[in-house]
Amino acid sequence: MRKKDVVLPTWAPRVKPYLIRRLYESDAQGRLDDELLETVGWGLYSRCDSFLLACQARQGRIPCPACGTIILLDSRPKDALHCPACGWECSARAYLATMNNKQLNGGPEVVALFQRYIDEFPKAQEPAQKMLLVDGLIHGFHHFLTSGRTRRPVGINLIDGHLEFVVDFLDHLSYGPGSTPGVQETLQQWQEKIHSQAFGKRKTRRRPDAFLRRLM
């Protein structure tokens, strides 16, 4: 395969926050937007899938971007990757570099959380079920391996924006009498955890509304 023909992997982007904001606004009003729920829900699904594939690649099981075949890589990142199924080739270093600065890394607790969403979201039938799955996913946390204590929110891996923005954004989602039962309980648990962390006490550099207007 010629160098100019090399196909590098692409990773699903993080979900735009204004879509999540609008979803929660519709839910708070008791008029859950089913179309928006599908957009956000499947956007998160794609992002979780990319996250899991990236974690797998870092562990030496690299999915071929051309056909999906798993290519085993040893500990030498300078080695060339070759797909035995379709003939795709690329340097391991170039492949792994596509994951840099993409928020595609996390511990086993995050892998389990994202895998659970991948398994359950396609099977959910009712809008309320899907909303609870979305809500539980974006309010999840990384944890310290030794103590199990909360480390940082997984929202940074799923929602477009820097860490302080994502924390503040999730803090200011809309809730009301019409909200899907269970999401306000998730909010309370989220706030108890997030504000026990140092980054939960800092002011954001950009307020959510201003940042959302820039994204729209």
C-alpha positions as CSV (number, residue, x, y, z in Angstrom):
1,M,0.0,0.0,0.0
2,R,1.4,3.4,-1.0
3,K,1.9,6.0,1.7
4,K,-0.6,8.3,0.2
5,D,-3.3,5.5,0.4
6,V,-2.9,5.0,4.1
7,V,-6.2,5.3,5.9
8,L,-6.0,6.5,9.5
9,P,-8.7,5.8,12.0
10,T,-11.3,8.5,12.8
11,W,-12.9,8.8,16.2
12,A,-16.5,9.9,16.9
13,P,-16.5,13.5,18.3
14,R,-17.8,14.6,21.7
15,V,-21.4,15.6,21.7
16,K,-22.2,19.3,21.3
17,P,-23.5,20.7,24.7
18,Y,-26.3,22.8,23.2
19,L,-28.0,19.5,22.0
20,I,-27.9,18.1,25.6
21,R,-29.1,21.4,27.0
22,R,-32.1,21.5,24.6
23,L,-32.9,17.9,25.5
24,Y,-33.0,18.6,29.2
25,E,-35.1,21.7,28.6
26,S,-37.7,19.7,26.8
27,D,-37.7,17.1,29.5
28,A,-38.1,19.6,32.3
29,Q,-41.2,21.0,30.5
30,G,-42.7,17.5,30.3
31,R,-42.4,17.4,26.5
32,L,-39.3,15.2,26.0
33,D,-38.1,15.7,22.4
34,D,-37.9,12.2,21.0
35,E,-35.9,13.2,17.9
36,L,-33.4,15.1,20.0
37,L,-33.2,12.2,22.4
38,E,-32.3,9.9,19.5
39,T,-29.7,12.4,18.3
40,V,-28.0,12.8,21.7
41,G,-28.4,9.1,22.6
42,W,-26.8,7.8,19.5
43,G,-24.2,10.5,19.4
44,L,-23.1,9.3,22.9
45,Y,-23.3,5.7,21.7
46,S,-20.8,6.5,18.9
47,R,-18.5,8.4,21.2
48,C,-18.6,5.5,23.8
49,D,-17.8,3.1,21.0
50,S,-14.8,5.1,19.8
51,F,-13.6,5.4,23.4
52,L,-13.7,1.6,23.9
53,L,-11.9,1.0,20.6
54,A,-9.2,3.5,21.5
55,C,-8.7,1.9,24.9
56,Q,-8.5,-1.5,23.2
57,A,-5.9,-0.1,20.8
58,R,-3.8,1.2,23.6
59,Q,-3.7,-2.3,25.1
60,G,-2.3,-3.7,21.9
61,R,-5.5,-4.9,20.2
62,I,-5.8,-2.4,17.3
63,P,-9.0,-2.4,15.1
64,C,-8.2,-2.1,11.4
65,P,-9.8,1.2,10.2
66,A,-10.5,-0.4,6.8
67,C,-12.2,-3.6,7.8
68,G,-12.3,-3.9,11.6
69,T,-10.0,-6.9,12.0
70,I,-8.1,-6.8,15.3
71,I,-4.3,-6.5,14.8
72,L,-2.2,-7.5,17.7
73,L,0.7,-5.1,18.6
74,D,3.5,-5.8,20.9
75,S,5.3,-3.1,23.0
76,R,7.3,-1.6,20.1
77,P,5.3,1.4,18.8
78,K,7.7,1.9,15.9
79,D,6.6,-1.4,14.3
80,A,4.4,-1.3,11.2
81,L,0.8,-2.5,11.5
82,H,-0.4,-4.9,8.8
83,C,-4.0,-6.2,8.5
84,P,-4.0,-9.9,7.4
85,A,-7.6,-9.6,6.2
86,C,-7.5,-6.6,3.9
87,G,-3.8,-5.7,3.5
88,W,-4.2,-2.3,5.3
89,E,-0.8,-1.0,6.6
90,C,0.3,1.9,8.8
91,S,2.9,2.7,11.4
92,A,1.8,2.0,14.9
93,R,3.1,5.4,16.0
94,A,0.9,7.2,13.4
95,Y,-2.1,5.1,14.4
96,L,-1.7,5.8,18.1
97,A,-1.1,9.5,17.4
98,T,-4.6,9.9,16.1
99,M,-5.9,9.5,19.7
100,N,-3.7,12.3,21.2
101,N,-5.7,15.1,22.9
102,K,-9.0,13.4,22.0
103,Q,-10.1,12.6,25.6
104,L,-10.1,8.9,24.7
105,N,-8.5,7.3,27.7
106,G,-9.9,6.1,31.1
107,G,-9.7,3.3,33.7
108,P,-11.7,0.1,33.9
109,E,-14.6,1.7,35.8
110,V,-15.1,4.1,32.8
111,V,-14.8,1.2,30.3
112,A,-17.5,-0.7,32.2
113,L,-19.8,2.4,32.3
114,F,-19.4,3.0,28.6
115,Q,-19.8,-0.7,27.7
116,R,-23.0,-0.8,29.8
117,Y,-24.4,2.1,27.8
118,I,-23.4,0.4,24.5
119,D,-25.2,-2.7,25.6
120,E,-28.3,-1.1,27.0
121,F,-29.2,1.9,24.9
122,P,-30.0,0.0,21.7
123,K,-32.4,-2.2,23.7
124,A,-34.3,0.6,25.4
125,Q,-37.8,1.0,24.0
126,E,-39.4,3.8,26.0
127,P,-38.1,7.5,25.8
128,A,-37.9,7.6,29.7
129,Q,-35.6,4.5,29.6
130,K,-33.4,6.2,27.1
131,M,-33.3,9.5,29.0
132,L,-32.3,7.7,32.2
133,L,-29.5,6.0,30.3
134,V,-28.2,9.2,28.9
135,D,-28.5,11.0,32.2
136,G,-26.7,8.2,34.1
137,L,-23.9,8.1,31.5
138,I,-23.0,11.8,31.4
139,H,-23.1,12.1,35.2
140,G,-20.6,9.3,35.7
141,F,-17.1,9.6,37.2
142,H,-13.5,8.3,36.8
143,H,-12.2,6.9,40.1
144,F,-8.8,6.5,41.8
145,L,-7.8,2.9,41.4
146,T,-6.5,2.5,45.0
147,S,-9.2,4.2,47.0
148,G,-12.2,4.2,44.7
149,R,-12.7,7.9,45.4
150,T,-14.2,10.2,42.7
151,R,-11.5,11.6,40.4
152,R,-13.1,13.6,37.6
153,P,-16.4,13.4,35.6
154,V,-16.6,11.3,32.4
155,G,-18.5,14.2,30.9
156,I,-15.1,15.5,29.7
157,N,-14.8,12.4,27.5
158,L,-18.4,12.8,26.1
159,I,-19.2,16.5,26.0
160,D,-17.4,19.1,23.9
161,G,-15.6,21.6,26.1
162,H,-12.8,21.9,28.7
163,L,-13.2,20.3,32.1
164,E,-14.3,23.4,34.1
165,F,-16.9,24.2,31.4
166,V,-18.3,20.6,31.4
167,V,-18.6,20.6,35.2
168,D,-20.4,24.0,35.2
169,F,-22.6,22.9,32.2
170,L,-23.8,19.8,33.9
171,D,-24.5,21.8,37.1
172,H,-26.8,24.1,35.1
173,L,-28.9,21.7,33.1
174,S,-32.7,22.3,33.3
175,Y,-34.9,20.4,35.6
176,G,-38.6,20.8,36.5
177,P,-41.9,19.1,37.5
178,G,-42.0,17.4,34.1
179,S,-38.5,15.9,34.3
180,T,-38.2,12.2,33.8
181,P,-38.4,10.5,37.2
182,G,-34.9,9.7,38.5
183,V,-32.9,12.5,36.8
184,Q,-33.2,14.9,39.6
185,E,-31.9,12.2,42.0
186,T,-28.9,11.8,39.7
187,L,-28.3,15.5,39.8
188,Q,-28.2,15.5,43.6
189,Q,-25.7,12.6,43.7
190,W,-23.7,14.4,41.0
191,Q,-23.5,17.6,43.0
192,E,-22.5,15.8,46.2
193,K,-19.6,14.2,44.4
194,I,-18.5,17.0,42.2
195,H,-18.3,19.7,44.8
196,S,-16.2,17.5,47.0
197,Q,-13.5,17.9,44.4
198,A,-11.1,20.8,43.9
199,F,-12.1,21.4,40.3
200,G,-15.8,21.5,41.3
201,K,-15.1,24.7,43.3
202,R,-13.3,26.7,40.7
203,K,-15.1,29.2,38.6
204,T,-15.4,28.5,34.9
205,R,-13.5,30.7,32.5
206,R,-16.6,30.9,30.3
207,R,-20.2,30.7,31.3
208,P,-22.2,28.0,29.6
209,D,-24.8,30.2,27.8
210,A,-22.0,32.3,26.2
211,F,-20.1,29.2,25.2
212,L,-23.2,27.5,23.8
213,R,-24.1,30.5,21.7
214,R,-20.6,30.3,20.2
215,L,-21.2,26.7,19.3
216,M,-24.6,27.2,17.6
